[in-house]
Amino acid sequence: MGLMDLKDCPKEIFYRGKWNEDLFAKCIAVVGSRRITEYGRRVIEKLVPQLVQGGWTIISGFMYGV
């Protein structure tokens, strides 16, 4: 499922830097609560490095928490 498949899909998405479509061939968003729990921290510390090593691009909303 892609963003355009959502009922209320975003009208615009902003990107900073030089556009490289290959970055988005294999990407995932990491989303969580604004106040990360100890469990959440352990999961992220284990999951994200494995995703990066697997060549995934991580998309973040840059909020506190996860």
C-alpha positions as CSV (number, residue, x, y, z in Angstrom):
1,M,0.0,0.0,0.0
2,G,1.3,3.4,-0.9
3,L,0.4,6.9,0.3
4,M,-1.7,7.5,-2.8
5,D,-3.8,4.5,-1.8
6,L,-4.9,6.2,1.5
7,K,-8.4,7.7,1.7
8,D,-7.0,11.1,2.8
9,C,-3.6,11.0,1.2
10,P,-1.2,13.9,1.7
11,K,-1.5,16.7,-0.8
12,E,2.2,17.5,-0.6
13,I,5.4,15.9,0.7
14,F,8.5,17.9,1.3
15,Y,12.0,16.5,0.8
16,R,15.3,18.2,1.5
17,G,18.5,17.4,-0.5
18,K,19.2,16.0,-3.9
19,W,16.4,13.8,-5.1
20,N,17.5,10.2,-5.6
21,E,14.5,7.9,-6.5
22,D,16.6,4.8,-5.5
23,L,16.4,5.9,-1.9
24,F,12.6,5.2,-2.0
25,A,12.7,1.8,-3.7
26,K,13.0,0.2,-0.3
27,C,11.8,2.4,2.5
28,I,9.9,2.1,5.7
29,A,8.5,4.6,8.3
30,V,9.2,4.1,12.0
31,V,6.2,5.5,14.0
32,G,5.5,5.4,17.7
33,S,4.2,7.3,20.6
34,R,5.6,10.7,21.6
35,R,6.7,9.3,24.9
36,I,8.8,6.2,24.2
37,T,8.6,3.4,26.7
38,E,11.6,1.2,27.8
39,Y,10.1,-1.6,25.7
40,G,9.8,0.7,22.7
41,R,13.4,1.8,23.1
42,R,14.6,-1.8,23.1
43,V,12.6,-2.7,20.0
44,I,13.9,0.3,18.1
45,E,17.5,-0.3,19.1
46,K,17.1,-3.9,17.8
47,L,14.9,-3.3,14.7
48,V,16.3,-0.1,13.1
49,P,20.0,-1.2,12.8
50,Q,18.8,-4.4,11.1
51,L,16.7,-2.4,8.7
52,V,19.6,-0.1,7.9
53,Q,21.9,-3.1,7.3
54,G,19.3,-4.6,5.0
55,G,19.5,-1.5,2.8
56,W,16.2,0.1,3.9
57,T,15.7,3.9,3.9
58,I,14.2,5.0,7.3
59,I,11.6,7.7,7.1
60,S,10.9,9.7,10.3
61,G,8.6,12.5,11.3
62,F,11.3,14.0,13.5
63,M,9.1,14.2,16.6
64,Y,10.2,13.1,20.1
65,G,9.5,9.6,21.2
66,V,10.4,6.9,18.7
